[in-house]
Amino acid sequence: MKKILRFASALLCGAMLLCSLSVTAFAENDDEVYDFDPNTDKIYSEAVYMVNTDTGDVVYKKNESKKMYPASTTKIMTCILALENGKPDDIVKVSNYAASMPKVKLYMKSGDTFRLGDLLYSLMLESHNDTAVAIAEHIGGSVKNFAKLMNR
């Protein structure tokens, strides 16, 4: 059962990753082509590398060499490992470290308790950093041990 869950999760993650990495313009017939103009079409991403998948030509690039962190991919993997190694009704206790995470957060306080299932919603819908750490600590015992689980 775990192999099936892992395969289905990996397949879902792959599909989500592909959807988030590529921009496709669909036309009603093959004669129609979306003509991207970087001077008039707004790209809000910090970094972009857009490729025409038919020709392999680079259509547009912006900060293409800038080091970017795989935050969303990491959070998807956190969700998969939580589903594989925990139960939705598990009670997760928030540590000082988890509560101290910056920026996008649920604003949990040290000692707060949550159902793992509820935290997975916080993780996947709002991408809360404190939630990710609380889940990692619950599943792996520590962030360091959780990272080892991610890399096995």
N, C-alpha and C positions, 0 to 999 in steps of 0.2 A: 504493500500500500504506500509506503514511504517513497519508493522509487517512482510510482505513478504520480504522486503528489509533487515530487521534485521535478519530474519531467514536465508535468502540466504547468508548474510554476515557472520553470525555465522557459518554456514555450511562450507563456504569457508575457514574461519579462522581455524576451527577445522581440516580440511583437510591439510591446510598448516602447522599447528602446528604438526600434526602427521607425516607428511613427513619430517619435520625438526628434529624431536626427534628420529626417528627410522631409523635404517640402515637395509635394507633388501637386501639379495643376491638372485637373481632369477636364477633358474637353468632350463635347458630344460626338465628335468624329475625329479621325486621325489628322485631318487637314488643319484643325484648329490648334494653335500653339500659344501658350501663355508667354508673352514677351516681358521678361523681368527687366526692369530698368532701375538700377541702384540709385539713380539720381532722383527718381520720383516715388519709387516704392519704399516704404519705410521698413527698416529692419531694426527692431528694438533690442535684439540679442547683443550681448557684450562681445561675442565672437561667433563667426559664421564661416562655414566652408560649404558652398552650394555647388553640386556637381550635376550636370546633365547625365542621367543614368543611361541614356541611349548612346551617347557619343563618348562619355568619359571626360568631356570638356568641363573645366572649372568655369561656372557661370558668374560666381560672386564669392569674394572672400573678404573677411574683415577680422583683423587680429588673429589670423589663422595660426600663428606660432605661439600665441599666448597660452600659458599653462592654465588649464581649467580643471576644476575638481569635479569628480563624478558623483555629486551629491545625490541626485535622483536615483542613479543606479545603486548607490550604496544603500539608500533607504528601501528600495525594492528588495534588495538582497536581505536586509534586516527583516523585512516583513516575511519573506520566504522562510528564513531560519526560525523566526518566532512561530510561524504556523507549523513547521516541522517538529520543533522542540518544546513547544508550550501548548497550553490549552487556552481557549478564549476566556474561560472563567478563572484562570490563574490570577492571583492578586499580586500586583507589582508595587513594591514600596520604593518611593523616590529617594535617592541619595542626595547628599549635599552637592556632589559633583554634577549629577544630572540637572538639578535645580539651578545650577550656575551657568548653564549654556547660554550663549549670546543670541542676539537677533531674533530670528523667527522661532517663537516658542509658545508653549501652552501656559507658561508662567506657573508651573507646578512649584510647590514648596517642599523642602526636605521633610520627609516623614509622611507626605500624602500617599494615599493608596488608590490604585485604579485597577479595574479589570483589564487584562491584557487585550481582550477584544476591543475595548473602547480606545485603548492606546493605539491600536493598529489603524483605527479610523483617523486619529489625530496625526499619525505618521504619514499615511498615504494621501489624505485629503488636504491637509494643511502643511505637511512637511516640517513639523515641529522638531527642532534640534534636541530640546530637553527630553521629548518623548523617545527619540531614537536612542539616546544614551540610557534612559531608564529601561527600555526594552533590552538593549544590549547587556546591561548589567544583570537583569533578571535571567536572561537565557544563558549567558556565558559566565556569570559570576563577576565579571569585570569587563571593561571595554577591551582590554588587551586579550583576554581569553576569547571574547566574542570575535575579535578580528581573526584569531586562529581558526575558529569555526568557519568564518567566511572564506578562508584560504585553503580549506582542506579539500 
